[in-house]
Amino acid sequence: MDRTRDLTRRQLLQLGTGAATAGFARRLDAAPASAPAPLRTRGLFLHVWDLHDEGVDRVLGWARDSGLNHLLIAGSYHSGWFVHPGKPNRRLYMTQGGVLYFPPDPAIFRSTPIVPAVADFVAGTNWLRRAGEQLHRYGLQMSSWTIGAHSTRLGQRYPEYTQHTAYGDSVPHALSIGHDAVRAYLKALCRDLATNYPLYGVQLESFGWMSINHGHHHERDLTGLRPMEQSLLSTCFNPQTMAKARARGVDAEKARAAVRQVMDAVFRDAPDRPPDHPASIAELEDRAPDLKAYNRCLRDLADELIVEIKRDALKGTACKLLLQSGFQPQFAGTADGFACSAYGQLPDQVLETVQRATAAAPAGWSGDFPCFIRLGMGVPRSAEQLRAIVAAVKAGGSTGPVFYNYSESPPQMLSWVKGALQGL
């Protein structure tokens, strides 16, 4: 995930199941009578290795029997070290990291110098294609949950295409979306998926700027960088990104100098900070208008990439463009779907989260707006609580839940999905 989304995905709230569910029921009783439309989205995140491990028919059959209608399968994925409670032959799993889970189309990837890596177990079998061939039989839709610029494998192989700090350091897990090679690679990735597989949509994850914080093995910072300082070190000064800014009339060198001036003081005075140390990016931008203009340019580059993917990569296909963020007005005419996340939240909180998210969309907007629900880490604690959470998703105006995720969720929690969806 990019840094704008990481901050709210690990909330854990410790309250009793019965009280939480009862509280939500009282709120529904007090609400004006209405009849929300049936859930349009009943989804699940999963990985291609699930298809490899268990077989396409078994996974798709389970999804259908559980009341699901939409599978979001990772077509590309970053590194991970996971516990798989439902796989008796492999309880722990280290992903290859930064690989595609389908064989790339050479003609499409000819547009970029970045050569994608492919998961070993895909070499003999195109599991994504096998799943696509069986969708109609099981009454399912399939989207590709697609990881973009987050790739340590490619970042280490192509350091010239990564985000560079103000000091010229390569950020190995973050490809720079300001570089033409990266933009071409990301568009090729989406184009391949959209044209070669029967996808409902491509859901973009990490197609923006990333933070220096990643979770690398033994990652450490004895300086004690504050969030604002981490953000400054994450600002991309890849030479091609800077060139794009200069072409738009921005003094990229002055912007970099402003970042270095602040960070030099941090490194010099830690654990203290200078008396005039900025408390926020906004405060620093007020002092350094060139940095403000540079940051605006970075946001524009990120927004333009999303538009280019819709315009170029998905052109001539029925594949939808799905974003994981909340509603963003600049993409109202580009994206076919937005989303909200309610990880670790109890029913009352889920209702508030979904209502707040869907209220941002203009009246009459009819795209997808799922809510992501995690199965694990303490919430939900019972089948009844999961049922109440799904009811809250529906009552809040979401098109439906997408559960996270098949590999990592305890089997007992997966077994609750069917009852949670029944009748909704």
Protein Blocks (a to p, Z undefined) as FASTA:
>chain_A
ZZklmmmmmcccdddfklmmmmmmmmmmmpccddddddfbdcddddfklmmmnopklmmm
mmmmnopabdcddfbdcddddddfklmklmbccdebhpafbdcdfklmmmpcbdcdddfk
lmmpcfklmmmmmmmmnopacdddddfklcfklmmmmmmlmccdfkopacfklccfkbfk
lmmmmmmmmmmmmmmpccfbdcdehiaccdfbnopahiacfkopafklmmmmmpccbfkl
mmmmmmnopafklmmmmmmmmmmmmmmmocbdcfklcfbfklmmmmmmmlmmmmmmmmmm
mmmmmmmmmmmmmgoiabdcddfbdcdfklmmmpgcdcdddehiafklmmmmmmmmmmmp
cghiacdcdddddeeehiacbfklmmmmmmmmmmnopabdcdddfklpcfklmmmmmmmm
goZZ
